[in-house]
């Protein structure tokens, strides 16, 4: 799309991206490498051409930009799902996701303190924020991570809710790479507990990892309660109890 035809709102979003690149002294090639996409994809984005939601999310995560505001400004550039997946007026998830209704799962909508053991620092935990919203364009619960210490690996994906299961599945899929988190359904205390299966960078390679993980619904999360939580951190004991409880009460089982 020629630059002079770019809508003003999208042009403003592109300007924010360019400004953030300048502030972080990142080239298009460096941004593409850090956001795990092709340099041509970044070139298309900067030129105002159509890109996927996941691309926008990855770029915003790397540059420290607010994804929702960038996506809103991008407006018609992002294509929503096929018409057959749109459900009944945007209120029913597709059958393959559990055919759940918005009314049945609206208690999941909110902000969660997310805690799991650190994959790289023994005896430490990682705490970050996860927001769950309802996406009417592709009707389903959508989760989005933020405030992770490893910002380049923040995930965004869909929530699958099987009708006959006590667990829900948080699934993100990027370029064929899948990460799944299996959690107990939200209880009266506002907690979900389970296992995360993903990849972790060890030196020059990525290796599969699995660990307990806990989501605790919160109205507000202090910034100092997020990040790498070492034993000397004021919240260490609280987070340790959350993880210990998840395995001790049978929400997750790790077998050597």
C-alpha positions as a Markdown table, in Angstrom:
| # | Residue | x | y | z |
|---|---|---|---|---|
| 1 | Unk | 0.0 | 0.0 | 0.0 |
| 2 | Unk | 1.6 | 3.4 | -1.0 |
| 3 | Unk | 2.3 | 5.5 | 2.0 |
| 4 | Unk | 0.0 | 8.3 | 0.9 |
| 5 | Unk | -3.0 | 5.9 | 1.1 |
| 6 | Unk | -2.3 | 4.9 | 4.7 |
| 7 | Unk | -5.3 | 5.9 | 7.0 |
| 8 | Unk | -4.3 | 8.6 | 9.5 |
| 9 | Unk | -5.0 | 6.4 | 12.5 |
| 10 | Unk | -2.7 | 3.7 | 11.2 |
| 11 | Unk | -0.1 | 6.2 | 10.2 |
| 12 | Unk | -0.1 | 7.4 | 13.9 |
| 13 | Unk | 0.4 | 3.8 | 15.1 |
| 14 | Unk | 3.3 | 3.4 | 12.6 |
| 15 | Unk | 4.8 | 6.6 | 13.9 |
| 16 | Unk | 4.7 | 5.3 | 17.5 |
| 17 | Unk | 6.5 | 2.1 | 16.4 |
| 18 | Unk | 9.1 | 4.1 | 14.5 |
| 19 | Unk | 9.7 | 6.4 | 17.5 |
| 20 | Unk | 10.0 | 3.4 | 19.8 |
| 21 | Unk | 12.5 | 1.8 | 17.5 |
| 22 | Unk | 14.6 | 5.0 | 17.5 |
| 23 | Unk | 14.4 | 5.3 | 21.3 |
| 24 | Unk | 15.6 | 1.7 | 21.6 |
| 25 | Unk | 18.1 | 2.1 | 18.7 |
| 26 | Unk | 16.8 | -0.9 | 16.9 |
| 27 | Unk | 17.0 | -1.5 | 13.2 |
| 28 | Unk | 14.2 | -3.3 | 11.3 |
| 29 | Unk | 16.4 | -6.4 | 11.1 |
| 30 | Unk | 17.0 | -6.3 | 14.9 |
| 31 | Unk | 13.3 | -5.8 | 15.6 |
| 32 | Unk | 12.4 | -8.7 | 13.3 |
| 33 | Unk | 15.0 | -10.9 | 15.0 |
| 34 | Unk | 13.8 | -10.0 | 18.6 |
| 35 | Unk | 10.1 | -10.3 | 17.6 |
| 36 | Unk | 10.8 | -13.7 | 16.0 |
| 37 | Unk | 9.5 | -12.7 | 12.5 |
| 38 | Unk | 10.9 | -12.1 | 9.1 |
| 39 | Unk | 12.5 | -8.7 | 8.3 |
| 40 | Unk | 10.1 | -8.4 | 5.3 |
| 41 | Unk | 7.2 | -8.7 | 7.8 |
| 42 | Unk | 8.6 | -5.7 | 9.7 |
| 43 | Unk | 9.0 | -3.8 | 6.4 |
| 44 | Unk | 5.4 | -4.5 | 5.6 |
| 45 | Unk | 4.3 | -3.3 | 9.0 |
| 46 | Unk | 6.3 | 0.0 | 8.7 |
| 47 | Unk | 4.8 | 0.5 | 5.2 |
| 48 | Unk | 1.3 | 0.1 | 6.7 |
| 49 | Unk | 0.5 | -3.2 | 4.9 |
| 50 | Unk | -1.7 | -5.9 | 6.5 |
| 51 | Unk | -0.1 | -7.9 | 9.3 |
| 52 | Unk | -1.4 | -10.4 | 11.8 |
| 53 | Unk | -2.5 | -9.6 | 15.3 |
| 54 | Unk | 0.3 | -11.8 | 16.6 |
| 55 | Unk | 2.9 | -9.8 | 14.7 |
| 56 | Unk | 1.6 | -6.5 | 16.1 |
| 57 | Unk | 1.6 | -8.1 | 19.6 |
| 58 | Unk | 5.2 | -9.4 | 19.3 |
| 59 | Unk | 6.4 | -6.0 | 18.0 |
| 60 | Unk | 4.6 | -4.1 | 20.7 |
| 61 | Unk | 6.0 | -6.5 | 23.4 |
| 62 | Unk | 9.6 | -5.9 | 22.1 |
| 63 | Unk | 9.1 | -2.1 | 21.9 |
| 64 | Unk | 7.2 | -1.7 | 25.1 |
| 65 | Unk | 4.1 | -0.3 | 23.4 |
| 66 | Unk | 0.4 | -0.9 | 24.4 |
| 67 | Unk | -0.9 | -3.5 | 22.0 |
| 68 | Unk | -4.6 | -2.7 | 22.4 |
| 69 | Unk | -4.1 | 1.0 | 21.4 |
| 70 | Unk | -1.9 | 0.1 | 18.5 |
| 71 | Unk | -4.3 | -2.6 | 17.3 |
| 72 | Unk | -7.2 | -0.2 | 17.6 |
| 73 | Unk | -5.4 | 2.4 | 15.5 |
| 74 | Unk | -4.5 | -0.2 | 13.0 |
| 75 | Unk | -8.3 | -0.8 | 12.6 |
| 76 | Unk | -9.1 | -2.5 | 9.4 |
| 77 | Unk | -5.6 | -3.8 | 8.7 |
| 78 | Unk | -6.2 | -6.9 | 10.9 |
| 79 | Unk | -8.4 | -9.6 | 9.5 |
| 80 | Unk | -10.7 | -11.4 | 11.9 |
| 81 | Unk | -11.5 | -15.1 | 11.7 |
| 82 | Unk | -13.5 | -16.8 | 8.9 |
| 83 | Unk | -17.2 | -16.1 | 8.9 |
| 84 | Unk | -18.1 | -19.7 | 9.9 |
| 85 | Unk | -16.2 | -19.2 | 13.2 |
| 86 | Unk | -17.9 | -16.1 | 14.3 |
| 87 | Unk | -20.6 | -17.8 | 16.4 |
| 88 | Unk | -24.0 | -16.4 | 17.2 |
| 89 | Unk | -23.6 | -12.6 | 17.2 |
| 90 | Unk | -20.1 | -12.9 | 18.6 |
| 91 | Unk | -21.4 | -14.5 | 21.9 |
| 92 | Unk | -20.6 | -18.2 | 21.3 |
| 93 | Unk | -17.2 | -19.7 | 20.9 |
| 94 | Unk | -16.5 | -22.1 | 18.0 |
| 95 | Unk | -17.4 | -25.8 | 18.6 |
| 96 | Unk | -13.7 | -26.8 | 18.4 |
| 97 | Unk | -13.0 | -24.4 | 21.3 |
| 98 | Unk | -15.9 | -25.8 | 23.5 |
| 99 | Unk | -18.9 | -23.9 | 22.1 |
| 100 | Unk | -19.0 | -21.9 | 25.3 |
| 101 | Unk | -21.1 | -18.7 | 25.6 |
| 102 | Unk | -19.8 | -15.4 | 26.8 |
| 103 | Unk | -22.4 | -15.4 | 29.7 |
| 104 | Unk | -21.0 | -18.8 | 30.8 |
| 105 | Unk | -17.4 | -17.6 | 31.1 |
| 106 | Unk | -17.6 | -13.9 | 31.9 |
| 107 | Unk | -16.3 | -14.6 | 35.4 |
| 108 | Unk | -12.9 | -15.4 | 33.8 |
| 109 | Unk | -12.7 | -11.8 | 32.4 |
| 110 | Unk | -10.2 | -9.8 | 34.4 |
| 111 | Unk | -6.6 | -9.4 | 35.5 |
| 112 | Unk | -4.4 | -12.2 | 37.0 |
| 113 | Unk | -1.2 | -12.4 | 38.9 |
| 114 | Unk | 0.6 | -15.2 | 37.2 |
| 115 | Unk | 3.3 | -17.1 | 39.2 |
| 116 | Unk | 5.5 | -20.1 | 38.2 |
| 117 | Unk | 9.0 | -21.3 | 39.1 |
| 118 | Unk | 11.9 | -19.6 | 37.2 |
| 119 | Unk | 13.3 | -21.8 | 34.4 |
| 120 | Unk | 16.7 | -20.3 | 34.7 |
| 121 | Unk | 17.2 | -19.2 | 38.3 |
| 122 | Unk | 17.0 | -22.1 | 41.0 |
| 123 | Unk | 14.8 | -21.4 | 44.0 |
| 124 | Unk | 13.3 | -18.3 | 42.3 |
| 125 | Unk | 9.9 | -17.6 | 40.8 |
| 126 | Unk | 8.6 | -15.5 | 37.9 |
| 127 | Unk | 5.6 | -13.3 | 38.4 |
| 128 | Unk | 3.8 | -11.4 | 35.6 |
| 129 | Unk | 0.4 | -10.1 | 34.6 |
| 130 | Unk | -2.2 | -11.9 | 32.5 |
| 131 | Unk | -5.3 | -10.2 | 31.2 |
| 132 | Unk | -8.3 | -12.2 | 30.0 |
| 133 | Unk | -10.9 | -10.5 | 27.8 |
| 134 | Unk | -13.8 | -11.6 | 25.5 |
| 135 | Unk | -13.0 | -11.1 | 21.8 |
| 136 | Unk | -16.3 | -10.6 | 19.9 |
| 137 | Unk | -14.5 | -10.6 | 16.5 |
| 138 | Unk | -13.5 | -14.3 | 16.9 |
| 139 | Unk | -15.8 | -15.1 | 19.8 |
| 140 | Unk | -13.8 | -16.7 | 22.6 |
| 141 | Unk | -11.8 | -15.8 | 25.7 |
| 142 | Unk | -8.5 | -14.2 | 24.8 |
| 143 | Unk | -5.5 | -14.0 | 27.2 |
| 144 | Unk | -2.6 | -11.6 | 26.9 |
| 145 | Unk | 0.6 | -11.5 | 29.1 |
| 146 | Unk | 2.5 | -8.4 | 30.1 |
| 147 | Unk | 5.1 | -7.2 | 32.6 |
| 148 | Unk | 7.2 | -10.4 | 32.1 |
| 149 | Unk | 11.0 | -10.0 | 32.8 |
| 150 | Unk | 11.6 | -11.8 | 29.4 |
| 151 | Unk | 9.4 | -9.4 | 27.5 |
| 152 | Unk | 10.3 | -10.8 | 24.1 |
| 153 | Unk | 8.6 | -14.1 | 25.1 |
| 154 | Unk | 5.2 | -12.7 | 26.2 |
| 155 | Unk | 2.4 | -14.8 | 24.8 |
| 156 | Unk | -1.1 | -14.0 | 23.6 |
| 157 | Unk | -3.7 | -16.7 | 22.7 |
| 158 | Unk | -7.1 | -18.3 | 23.1 |
| 159 | Unk | -8.8 | -20.2 | 25.9 |
| 160 | Unk | -10.4 | -23.6 | 25.2 |
| 161 | Unk | -13.1 | -24.7 | 27.6 |
| 162 | Unk | -14.2 | -28.3 | 27.2 |
| 163 | Unk | -17.7 | -28.9 | 28.3 |
| 164 | Unk | -17.0 | -32.1 | 30.2 |
| 165 | Unk | -13.7 | -31.2 | 31.9 |
| 166 | Unk | -12.7 | -29.5 | 35.1 |
| 167 | Unk | -9.8 | -27.9 | 33.3 |
| 168 | Unk | -9.4 | -25.1 | 30.7 |
| 169 | Unk | -6.6 | -24.7 | 28.2 |
| 170 | Unk | -4.7 | -21.5 | 27.4 |
| 171 | Unk | -3.1 | -22.0 | 24.0 |
| 172 | Unk | -0.8 | -19.8 | 22.0 |
| 173 | Unk | 0.4 | -20.7 | 18.5 |
| 174 | Unk | 3.1 | -18.7 | 16.7 |
| 175 | Unk | 4.7 | -20.0 | 13.5 |
| 176 | Unk | 3.9 | -23.6 | 14.3 |
| 177 | Unk | 5.3 | -23.3 | 17.9 |
| 178 | Unk | 2.6 | -24.1 | 20.4 |
| 179 | Unk | 2.5 | -23.4 | 24.1 |
| 180 | Unk | -0.3 | -24.8 | 26.3 |
| 181 | Unk | -1.2 | -24.1 | 29.9 |
| 182 | Unk | -3.7 | -26.5 | 31.5 |
| 183 | Unk | -5.5 | -25.0 | 34.5 |
| 184 | Unk | -8.3 | -25.9 | 36.9 |
| 185 | Unk | -11.4 | -23.9 | 36.3 |
| 186 | Unk | -11.6 | -20.6 | 38.2 |
| 187 | Unk | -12.7 | -21.3 | 41.8 |
| 188 | Unk | -14.5 | -19.2 | 44.4 |
| 189 | Unk | -11.2 | -17.8 | 45.7 |
| 190 | Unk | -10.3 | -16.5 | 42.2 |
| 191 | Unk | -7.5 | -19.0 | 41.6 |
| 192 | Unk | -6.6 | -21.3 | 38.7 |
| 193 | Unk | -3.9 | -23.9 | 39.1 |
| 194 | Unk | -2.2 | -26.3 | 36.8 |
| 195 | Unk | 0.8 | -26.9 | 34.5 |
| 196 | Unk | 2.6 | -24.9 | 31.8 |
| 197 | Unk | 4.3 | -26.7 | 28.9 |
| 198 | Unk | 6.6 | -24.6 | 26.8 |
| 199 | Unk | 10.1 | -24.0 | 25.6 |
| 200 | Unk | 13.0 | -22.4 | 27.4 |
| 201 | Unk | 16.2 | -21.0 | 26.0 |
| 202 | Unk | 19.2 | -22.8 | 27.4 |
| 203 | Unk | 22.3 | -21.3 | 25.9 |
| 204 | Unk | 22.0 | -21.6 | 22.1 |
| 205 | Unk | 19.1 | -24.0 | 22.1 |
| 206 | Unk | 15.4 | -24.2 | 23.2 |
| 207 | Unk | 14.4 | -27.2 | 25.3 |
| 208 | Unk | 10.9 | -28.4 | 26.4 |
| 209 | Unk | 10.0 | -27.5 | 30.0 |
| 210 | Unk | 7.0 | -28.1 | 32.3 |
| 211 | Unk | 6.3 | -26.6 | 35.7 |
| 212 | Unk | 3.4 | -25.8 | 38.0 |
| 213 | Unk | 1.7 | -22.4 | 37.4 |
| 214 | Unk | -0.9 | -20.4 | 39.3 |
| 215 | Unk | -3.3 | -17.6 | 38.2 |
| 216 | Unk | -4.7 | -15.4 | 41.0 |
| 217 | Unk | -7.4 | -12.9 | 40.0 |
| 218 | Unk | -6.6 | -9.4 | 41.2 |
| 219 | Unk | -8.2 | -6.0 | 41.0 |
| 220 | Unk | -4.7 | -4.4 | 41.0 |
| 221 | Unk | -1.1 | -5.6 | 40.9 |
| 222 | Unk | 1.8 | -3.6 | 42.2 |
| 223 | Unk | 4.7 | -3.3 | 39.8 |
| 224 | Unk | 7.2 | -4.3 | 42.5 |
| 225 | Unk | 5.4 | -7.6 | 42.9 |
| 226 | Unk | 6.3 | -8.6 | 39.4 |
| 227 | Unk | 9.4 | -9.9 | 37.7 |
| 228 | Unk | 12.1 | -12.3 | 39.0 |
| 229 | Unk | 11.2 | -13.1 | 42.6 |
| 230 | Unk | 14.4 | -14.3 | 44.5 |
| 231 | Unk | 14.3 | -15.7 | 48.0 |
| 232 | Unk | 15.0 | -12.3 | 49.6 |
| 233 | Unk | 11.9 | -10.7 | 47.9 |
| 234 | Unk | 9.1 | -9.6 | 50.2 |
| 235 | Unk | 6.6 | -11.7 | 48.2 |
| 236 | Unk | 8.7 | -14.8 | 47.9 |
| 237 | Unk | 7.0 | -16.7 | 50.7 |
| 238 | Unk | 3.5 | -15.9 | 49.3 |
| 239 | Unk | 4.4 | -17.1 | 45.8 |
| 240 | Unk | 6.1 | -20.2 | 47.2 |
| 241 | Unk | 2.9 | -21.1 | 49.0 |
| 242 | Unk | 0.9 | -20.7 | 45.9 |
| 243 | Unk | 3.1 | -23.1 | 43.9 |
| 244 | Unk | 3.4 | -25.6 | 46.7 |
| 245 | Unk | -0.4 | -25.6 | 47.2 |
| 246 | Unk | -0.9 | -26.3 | 43.5 |
| 247 | Unk | 1.0 | -29.6 | 43.7 |
| 248 | Unk | 0.1 | -30.6 | 47.3 |
| 249 | Unk | -3.6 | -30.4 | 46.6 |
| 250 | Unk | -3.4 | -32.4 | 43.4 |
| 251 | Unk | -4.0 | -29.6 | 40.8 |
| 252 | Unk | -0.8 | -30.7 | 39.1 |
| 253 | Unk | 1.6 | -33.7 | 39.4 |
| 254 | Unk | 5.2 | -33.8 | 38.2 |
| 255 | Unk | 6.6 | -37.3 | 37.6 |
| 256 | Unk | 10.4 | -37.8 | 37.4 |
